[in-house]
Each structure stands twice: as structure tokens, then as C-alpha cells.
Amino acid sequence: MRSKTIGQIPNYGPNKTQARLNRYVVKIQLIHTKKLQNTLMRTFQTLRELHDLVGQEVAVSDWTTITQEQINRFADATGDHQWIHVDVERAKAGPFGAPIAHGFLTLSLLPKFFESSVRFEQTRMAVNYGLNRVRFMAPVPVGSRLRARLNLLQCQDIDNQGIQITWLVTVEREGQDKPVCIAESITRRYP
């Protein structure tokens, strides 16, 4: 469902007070709709249901908060201990004003975003097949809340009655217009 922004709502009513009231009501409706989008799990009974959704936004994940502990653990796991990630005091004085998450940490959250937003009932196995494109568009400071919008780009039938799914995943930071990461993620699912 595409929502109108408040600025696009016409001024219905006989006066400015009525117009303001109409805008207020629409704003409340939009907030309510956004809250619902963030809390609903999209469930698919069969993989075939996806074919009709190509080209559409399919789901929006729950929000997740990035912590310094996550960043430190990711640095330990990958060996990437660059100061902009792990040296809190130096990072505060650095170009971002705080430690920032590794781009690959943000990317590694894709499974979490999928888990909180889509469920496939008749799937016995799913595998990550790869990525076509990945861009890290903006920094993710410690304490940021992130979520992902999942757009279905392509569905292809594959061997063993499986399906290869290409998703456009747009990772958003709460309060920011610019996405922090955009990735084309490919998964394979088997019934």
C-alpha cells in the first residue's frame, strides 16, 4: 500500500481549521498504518505465491538497534578493528561523531530482517545463493535503529521444485531519509 505524505493531502473542509483537522486525522492514520507494517509477519503457504508479487514491496522488517557490543564482536570475528568502529573515544572525535558499524555488519543483518518479516510454511530448506549488488550508502552510528524493506525483483523455478528469489533489500536508519545499505540478495528455497 502506498501512503500519501501529509503535504499531498488536499485541504478538504470549509475553513483552515477543518483542513488542519483533516491533516491531523490523516497523519494519525499514516502513523497507525506504518506501525502495522512494522509488526506484521508476511506468511506464504507455498512458494508459488511469490510469482504474483514480482515488482512489489513484500514486507518491512522489525527495527533492530546496533550496539557497541555487536560492533566489537563483529570486529573480533572478522579481524576488522579499525578505530572508527571500536575506539569509542577516538571515533567520537572522528568524522562521524561516534563509532559506526562495519558495512558488512549491516549486510550480515539481512537474515535477521528476513526472519522478522517473511515466513514460508512449506519450505524444508533455504540457502543464501549470493548477492548481485551491494552499496553502503550512509554510516550507521552506534545506537542506530535499522529495518529493511523487501522488494521482490525476480522469481525463477529451479531444480528439485525449488525457487530462486532475488530481493532488493533497502536497509533504513530510523530518522534518516537516505538508506544505509541497498543490496540485491538471492536465496533459494525448496519445498
Backbone as CSV, one residue per row, in Angstrom:
resi,resn,N_x,N_y,N_z,CA_x,CA_y,CA_z,C_x,C_y,C_z
1,MET,0.836,-1.158,0.000,0.000,0.000,0.000,0.885,1.226,0.000
2,ARG,0.677,2.119,-0.932,1.427,3.358,-0.962,0.673,4.396,-0.161
3,SER,1.376,5.084,0.710,0.763,6.099,1.542,1.090,7.467,0.992
4,LYS,0.162,8.377,1.129,0.419,9.760,0.766,1.113,10.433,1.922
5,THR,1.966,11.396,1.614,2.549,12.182,2.687,1.567,13.271,3.053
6,ILE,1.752,13.859,4.196,0.829,14.874,4.683,0.708,16.018,3.678
7,GLY,1.806,16.406,3.065,1.772,17.506,2.105,0.927,17.221,0.873
8,GLN,0.627,15.972,0.585,-0.157,15.622,-0.590,-1.655,15.563,-0.302
9,ILE,-2.057,15.727,0.942,-3.456,15.621,1.305,-4.139,16.939,0.980
10,PRO,-5.201,16.929,0.198,-5.878,18.181,-0.146,-6.558,18.806,1.074
11,ASN,-6.785,20.091,1.024,-7.455,20.810,2.105,-8.960,20.687,1.948
12,TYR,-9.530,19.623,2.483,-10.973,19.462,2.467,-11.570,20.249,3.617
13,GLY,-12.742,20.738,3.457,-13.429,21.419,4.550,-13.607,22.894,4.257
14,PRO,-14.499,23.521,4.989,-14.885,24.897,4.696,-13.878,25.940,5.170
15,ASN,-12.936,25.560,6.037,-12.013,26.575,6.541,-10.667,25.953,6.899
16,LYS,-9.747,26.805,7.328,-8.404,26.329,7.660,-8.408,25.381,8.846
17,THR,-9.282,25.616,9.820,-9.354,24.740,10.981,-9.754,23.330,10.568
18,GLN,-10.751,23.240,9.695,-11.188,21.933,9.204,-10.061,21.262,8.407
19,ALA,-9.344,22.038,7.620,-8.231,21.492,6.827,-7.157,20.936,7.747
20,ARG,-6.822,21.684,8.832,-5.837,21.204,9.791,-6.304,19.927,10.483
21,LEU,-7.577,19.879,10.817,-8.135,18.685,11.441,-8.040,17.493,10.497
22,ASN,-8.370,17.712,9.222,-8.267,16.630,8.235,-6.828,16.135,8.127
23,ARG,-5.868,17.066,8.113,-4.461,16.660,8.036,-4.062,15.867,9.271
24,TYR,-4.525,16.294,10.433,-4.227,15.591,11.672,-4.760,14.165,11.625
25,VAL,-6.002,13.981,11.181,-6.604,12.649,11.093,-5.812,11.777,10.130
26,VAL,-5.448,12.323,8.984,-4.675,11.560,8.001,-3.318,11.194,8.579
27,LYS,-2.684,12.127,9.312,-1.379,11.846,9.919,-1.487,10.684,10.900
28,ILE,-2.511,10.681,11.732,-2.718,9.581,12.678,-2.922,8.271,11.919
29,GLN,-3.682,8.301,10.839,-3.910,7.090,10.055,-2.603,6.583,9.456
30,LEU,-1.776,7.481,8.962,-0.494,7.080,8.381,0.422,6.475,9.447
31,ILE,0.469,7.080,10.623,1.292,6.539,11.705,0.801,5.151,12.075
32,HIS,-0.513,4.988,12.187,-1.083,3.686,12.526,-0.735,2.653,11.456
33,THR,-0.843,3.035,10.187,-0.521,2.123,9.087,0.943,1.726,9.138
34,LYS,1.843,2.678,9.397,3.266,2.369,9.466,3.562,1.426,10.620
35,LYS,2.900,1.627,11.761,3.113,0.733,12.891,2.667,-0.675,12.540
36,LEU,1.546,-0.794,11.843,1.077,-2.120,11.452,2.062,-2.777,10.493
37,GLN,2.583,-1.998,9.537,3.528,-2.565,8.577,4.742,-3.150,9.293
38,ASN,5.160,-2.527,10.367,6.368,-2.957,11.046,6.154,-4.163,11.950
39,THR,4.929,-4.508,12.255,4.696,-5.582,13.199,4.075,-6.816,12.563
40,LEU,3.712,-6.755,11.308,3.065,-7.889,10.678,4.069,-8.780,9.963
41,MET,3.957,-10.059,10.203,4.767,-11.057,9.511,4.016,-11.441,8.249
42,ARG,4.682,-11.437,7.128,4.075,-11.860,5.863,4.310,-13.362,5.734
43,THR,3.241,-14.142,5.691,3.348,-15.598,5.645,2.894,-16.105,4.285
44,PHE,3.687,-17.020,3.725,3.369,-17.652,2.445,3.169,-19.138,2.682
45,GLN,2.033,-19.639,2.235,1.753,-21.074,2.373,2.590,-21.884,1.386
46,THR,2.744,-21.367,0.160,3.529,-22.051,-0.865,4.499,-21.067,-1.512
47,LEU,5.529,-21.601,-2.126,6.495,-20.758,-2.827,5.890,-20.141,-4.080
48,ARG,4.916,-20.792,-4.664,4.283,-20.303,-5.889,3.601,-18.945,-5.697
49,GLU,3.212,-18.638,-4.473,2.551,-17.364,-4.189,3.438,-16.168,-4.529
50,LEU,4.744,-16.370,-4.511,5.671,-15.270,-4.762,5.620,-14.755,-6.193
51,HIS,5.316,-15.619,-7.146,5.345,-15.218,-8.554,4.454,-14.006,-8.830
52,ASP,3.328,-13.911,-8.149,2.399,-12.796,-8.370,2.869,-11.491,-7.729
53,LEU,3.927,-11.536,-6.937,4.378,-10.354,-6.202,5.640,-9.717,-6.774
54,VAL,6.121,-10.232,-7.899,7.330,-9.666,-8.507,7.091,-8.186,-8.818
55,GLY,8.059,-7.365,-8.433,7.964,-5.924,-8.664,7.315,-5.162,-7.518
56,GLN,6.972,-5.854,-6.434,6.279,-5.207,-5.326,7.094,-5.256,-4.032
57,GLU,6.789,-4.293,-3.137,7.317,-4.394,-1.780,6.512,-5.481,-1.086
58,VAL,7.198,-6.476,-0.566,6.543,-7.642,0.022,6.446,-7.518,1.538
59,ALA,7.460,-6.938,2.176,7.452,-6.885,3.633,8.394,-5.790,4.131
60,VAL,8.171,-5.417,5.390,9.052,-4.494,6.107,9.418,-5.176,7.417
61,SER,10.701,-5.226,7.714,11.155,-5.945,8.911,10.897,-5.144,10.182
62,ASP,11.134,-5.807,11.305,11.145,-5.130,12.596,12.406,-4.269,12.679
63,TRP,12.380,-3.308,13.594,13.564,-2.496,13.859,14.545,-3.302,14.708
64,THR,15.832,-3.056,14.510,16.870,-3.631,15.365,17.871,-2.528,15.697
65,THR,18.360,-2.528,16.917,19.283,-1.496,17.385,20.718,-2.009,17.323
66,ILE,21.595,-1.170,16.798,23.019,-1.506,16.690,23.725,-1.079,17.970
67,THR,24.430,-2.020,18.591,25.134,-1.730,19.843,26.649,-1.776,19.639
68,GLN,27.366,-1.151,20.561,28.830,-1.211,20.503,29.302,-2.640,20.714
69,GLU,28.603,-3.396,21.553,28.977,-4.797,21.775,28.896,-5.597,20.464
70,GLN,27.836,-5.383,19.681,27.736,-6.062,18.378,28.923,-5.704,17.492
71,ILE,29.229,-4.422,17.451,30.326,-3.953,16.599,31.647,-4.584,17.044
72,ASN,31.891,-4.616,18.347,33.130,-5.209,18.859,33.212,-6.694,18.540
73,ARG,32.118,-7.391,18.712,32.107,-8.831,18.411,32.302,-9.080,16.924
74,PHE,31.715,-8.231,16.082,31.904,-8.370,14.641,33.370,-8.106,14.285
75,ALA,33.961,-7.106,14.925,35.377,-6.803,14.692,36.248,-7.993,15.080
76,ASP,35.943,-8.633,16.206,36.702,-9.813,16.632,36.533,-10.964,15.646
77,ALA,35.317,-11.147,15.157,35.052,-12.259,14.231,35.724,-12.056,12.877
78,THR,35.844,-10.806,12.440,36.364,-10.535,11.092,37.798,-10.026,11.083
79,GLY,38.305,-9.610,12.250,39.644,-9.041,12.295,39.692,-7.591,11.858
80,ASP,38.545,-6.955,11.652,38.484,-5.557,11.232,38.302,-4.683,12.476
81,HIS,39.433,-4.257,13.053,39.413,-3.455,14.277,39.724,-1.991,13.996
82,GLN,39.317,-1.484,12.858,39.574,-0.084,12.526,38.965,0.818,13.606
83,TRP,39.664,1.880,13.943,39.274,2.750,15.058,37.884,3.352,14.891
84,ILE,37.429,3.604,13.688,36.091,4.200,13.511,34.986,3.273,14.012
85,HIS,35.336,1.999,14.219,34.365,1.026,14.713,34.527,0.748,16.213
86,VAL,35.769,0.580,16.674,35.979,0.023,18.015,36.605,0.980,19.032
87,ASP,37.213,2.061,18.627,37.816,3.015,19.562,36.808,4.132,19.825
88,VAL,36.025,3.972,20.880,34.892,4.859,21.140,35.333,6.315,21.275
89,GLU,36.348,6.586,22.069,36.778,7.976,22.299,37.325,8.612,21.022
90,ARG,38.157,7.892,20.313,38.720,8.437,19.071,37.618,8.631,18.031
91,ALA,36.670,7.693,17.964,35.574,7.787,16.991,34.671,8.979,17.281
92,LYS,34.490,9.310,18.553,33.675,10.486,18.905,34.275,11.761,18.333
93,ALA,35.588,11.817,18.254,36.274,12.984,17.705,36.487,12.866,16.192
94,GLY,36.089,11.739,15.627,36.310,11.485,14.208,35.213,12.054,13.313
95,PRO,35.238,11.680,12.051,34.346,12.281,11.052,32.861,11.967,11.248
96,PHE,32.531,10.910,12.003,31.126,10.528,12.166,30.572,10.900,13.537
97,GLY,31.432,11.368,14.450,30.991,11.803,15.765,30.677,10.681,16.736
98,ALA,30.879,9.451,16.300,30.615,8.271,17.130,31.169,7.061,16.399
99,PRO,31.330,5.946,17.100,31.704,4.715,16.396,30.585,4.341,15.418
100,ILE,30.975,3.751,14.307,29.981,3.308,13.316,30.119,1.803,13.083
101,ALA,29.016,1.209,12.688,29.014,-0.217,12.372,29.777,-0.462,11.080
102,HIS,30.386,-1.612,10.982,31.007,-2.044,9.729,29.909,-2.182,8.679
103,GLY,30.219,-1.852,7.440,29.240,-2.069,6.374,28.828,-3.532,6.299
104,PHE,29.804,-4.422,6.460,29.480,-5.845,6.376,28.682,-6.338,7.578
105,LEU,28.764,-5.634,8.710,27.882,-5.958,9.835,26.435,-5.644,9.440
106,THR,26.233,-4.485,8.860,24.894,-4.122,8.387,24.387,-5.170,7.398
107,LEU,25.227,-5.566,6.463,24.849,-6.568,5.466,24.538,-7.914,6.125
108,SER,25.285,-8.256,7.164,25.081,-9.550,7.822,23.750,-9.626,8.569
109,LEU,23.069,-8.503,8.721,21.763,-8.494,9.377,20.621,-8.906,8.449
110,LEU,20.912,-9.095,7.163,19.836,-9.468,6.231,19.033,-10.684,6.703
111,PRO,19.669,-11.775,7.151,18.857,-12.904,7.628,17.923,-12.525,8.774
112,LYS,18.382,-11.669,9.669,17.540,-11.213,10.779,16.345,-10.420,10.251
113,PHE,16.580,-9.568,9.270,15.483,-8.790,8.691,14.462,-9.711,8.017
114,PHE,14.946,-10.702,7.288,14.030,-11.649,6.651,13.248,-12.442,7.703
115,GLU,13.943,-12.882,8.743,13.299,-13.698,9.773,12.163,-12.953,10.472
116,SER,12.298,-11.641,10.605,11.269,-10.868,11.302,10.139,-10.408,10.393
117,SER,10.245,-10.689,9.094,9.236,-10.126,8.191,8.557,-11.116,7.253
118,VAL,9.203,-12.216,6.899,8.576,-13.188,5.998,8.749,-14.605,6.532
119,ARG,7.708,-15.406,6.293,7.751,-16.811,6.707,7.198,-17.646,5.556
120,PHE,7.848,-18.771,5.320,7.430,-19.695,4.265,7.052,-21.011,4.932
121,GLU,5.767,-21.332,4.900,5.259,-22.511,5.616,5.766,-23.828,5.021
122,GLN,5.766,-23.947,3.718,6.101,-25.227,3.093,7.509,-25.205,2.496
123,THR,8.473,-24.803,3.314,9.864,-24.788,2.894,10.658,-25.679,3.829
124,ARG,11.330,-26.682,3.252,12.142,-27.570,4.084,13.568,-27.065,4.219
125,MET,13.994,-26.224,3.233,15.370,-25.746,3.257,15.473,-24.445,2.486
126,ALA,16.322,-23.559,2.996,16.629,-22.308,2.295,18.130,-22.081,2.378
127,VAL,18.707,-21.563,1.289,20.132,-21.261,1.272,20.353,-19.881,0.656
128,ASN,21.374,-19.192,1.172,21.796,-17.949,0.538,22.566,-18.334,-0.718
129,TYR,22.179,-17.761,-1.841,22.832,-18.091,-3.098,23.862,-17.027,-3.484
130,GLY,23.681,-15.814,-2.975,24.661,-14.775,-3.263,24.045,-13.393,-3.292
131,LEU,24.856,-12.460,-3.765,24.458,-11.063,-3.876,24.843,-10.563,-5.255
132,ASN,23.966,-9.784,-5.864,24.310,-9.170,-7.148,25.005,-7.841,-6.945
133,ARG,24.397,-6.980,-6.178,24.943,-5.646,-5.944,24.780,-5.304,-4.475
134,VAL,25.766,-4.600,-3.946,25.686,-4.104,-2.579,26.305,-2.708,-2.557
135,ARG,25.610,-1.786,-1.913,26.143,-0.441,-1.721,25.875,-0.021,-0.284
136,PHE,26.897,0.552,0.353,26.760,1.110,1.687,26.643,2.615,1.516
137,MET,25.446,3.124,1.654,25.115,4.496,1.263,25.356,5.543,2.352
138,ALA,25.314,5.124,3.611,25.451,6.079,4.716,25.968,5.337,5.949
139,PRO,26.638,6.051,6.862,27.152,5.407,8.068,26.026,5.006,9.025
140,VAL,26.349,4.046,9.899,25.406,3.564,10.916,26.062,3.753,12.287
141,PRO,25.818,4.899,12.940,26.402,5.122,14.269,25.828,4.167,15.312
142,VAL,26.607,3.912,16.346,26.145,3.103,17.479,24.832,3.695,17.992
143,GLY,23.898,2.817,18.317,22.597,3.248,18.812,21.550,3.428,17.728
144,SER,21.963,3.326,16.460,21.005,3.457,15.356,20.019,2.304,15.359
145,ARG,18.807,2.613,14.932,17.800,1.567,14.728,17.641,1.377,13.224
146,LEU,17.746,0.116,12.808,17.669,-0.223,11.391,16.495,-1.149,11.132
147,ARG,15.968,-1.075,9.914,14.984,-2.037,9.432,15.193,-2.173,7.933
148,ALA,14.548,-3.176,7.354,14.709,-3.406,5.912,13.352,-3.470,5.230
149,ARG,13.332,-2.932,4.024,12.179,-3.060,3.129,12.562,-4.100,2.081
150,LEU,11.692,-5.087,1.884,11.980,-6.204,0.984,11.105,-6.106,-0.253
151,ASN,11.760,-5.841,-1.379,11.070,-5.783,-2.661,11.463,-7.012,-3.469
152,LEU,10.474,-7.669,-4.036,10.721,-8.880,-4.813,11.043,-8.495,-6.254
153,LEU,12.272,-8.791,-6.677,12.696,-8.444,-8.031,12.442,-9.561,-9.034
154,GLN,12.656,-10.814,-8.598,12.567,-11.913,-9.558,12.345,-13.237,-8.841
155,CYS,11.572,-14.109,-9.488,11.378,-15.491,-9.031,11.636,-16.403,-10.214
156,GLN,12.462,-17.399,-10.010,12.748,-18.360,-11.068,12.599,-19.764,-10.509
157,ASP,11.913,-20.610,-11.245,11.841,-22.012,-10.861,13.199,-22.654,-11.112
158,ILE,13.623,-23.528,-10.188,14.902,-24.224,-10.323,14.681,-25.707,-10.062
159,ASP,15.739,-26.480,-10.162,15.650,-27.928,-9.958,15.063,-28.288,-8.601
160,ASN,14.567,-29.520,-8.512,14.023,-30.072,-7.270,12.834,-29.276,-6.728
161,GLN,12.039,-28.711,-7.639,10.835,-27.934,-7.315,11.133,-26.690,-6.492
162,GLY,12.366,-26.235,-6.558,12.765,-25.061,-5.794,12.477,-23.777,-6.541
163,ILE,12.792,-22.683,-5.873,12.606,-21.367,-6.469,13.801,-20.496,-6.074
164,GLN,14.314,-19.763,-7.042,15.377,-18.797,-6.771,14.729,-17.427,-6.709
165,ILE,14.965,-16.725,-5.603,14.302,-15.455,-5.340,15.351,-14.352,-5.267
166,THR,15.150,-13.303,-6.043,16.033,-12.139,-5.985,15.268,-11.000,-5.321
167,TRP,15.821,-10.506,-4.227,15.210,-9.443,-3.437,16.026,-8.166,-3.553
168,LEU,15.365,-7.043,-3.617,16.023,-5.758,-3.416,15.773,-5.398,-1.959
169,VAL,16.844,-5.375,-1.179,16.738,-5.097,0.254,17.271,-3.690,0.502
170,THR,16.412,-2.835,1.025,16.793,-1.468,1.355,16.794,-1.336,2.868
171,VAL,17.986,-1.136,3.431,18.120,-1.014,4.885,18.045,0.470,5.235
172,GLU,17.088,0.789,6.106,16.842,2.163,6.515,17.308,2.386,7.952
173,ARG,17.759,3.608,8.207,18.088,4.036,9.571,16.976,4.961,10.040
174,GLU,16.462,4.689,11.214,15.353,5.483,11.740,15.736,6.957,11.790
175,GLY,14.844,7.798,11.258,15.051,9.234,11.273,15.876,9.763,10.119
176,GLN,16.310,8.913,9.209,17.120,9.334,8.071,16.410,9.005,6.767
177,ASP,16.502,9.902,5.803,15.880,9.659,4.500,16.719,8.734,3.626
178,LYS,18.028,8.863,3.723,18.931,8.092,2.870,19.120,6.686,3.438
179,PRO,18.957,5.647,2.606,19.206,4.286,3.112,20.671,4.113,3.493
180,VAL,20.932,3.189,4.427,22.315,2.910,4.819,22.927,1.802,3.978
181,CYS,22.076,0.950,3.417,22.565,-0.150,2.588,21.470,-0.548,1.608
182,ILE,21.886,-0.825,0.390,20.981,-1.373,-0.622,21.677,-2.595,-1.199
183,ALA,20.970,-3.717,-1.217,21.575,-4.958,-1.701,20.563,-5.789,-2.472
184,GLU,21.047,-6.441,-3.514,20.253,-7.451,-4.209,20.694,-8.807,-3.635
185,SER,19.790,-9.440,-2.924,20.075,-10.692,-2.238,19.354,-11.833,-2.965
186,ILE,20.074,-12.925,-3.181,19.490,-14.077,-3.881,19.439,-15.241,-2.916
187,THR,18.257,-15.810,-2.782,18.081,-17.010,-1.955,17.441,-18.097,-2.789
188,ARG,17.652,-19.323,-2.355,16.996,-20.478,-2.963,16.219,-21.196,-1.882
189,ARG,14.974,-21.543,-2.204,14.107,-22.255,-1.266,13.569,-23.503,-1.906
190,TYR,13.410,-24.521,-1.084,12.935,-25.810,-1.580,11.774,-26.298,-0.706
191,PRO,10.700,-26.764,-1.362,9.541,-27.273,-0.601,9.823,-28.633,0.026
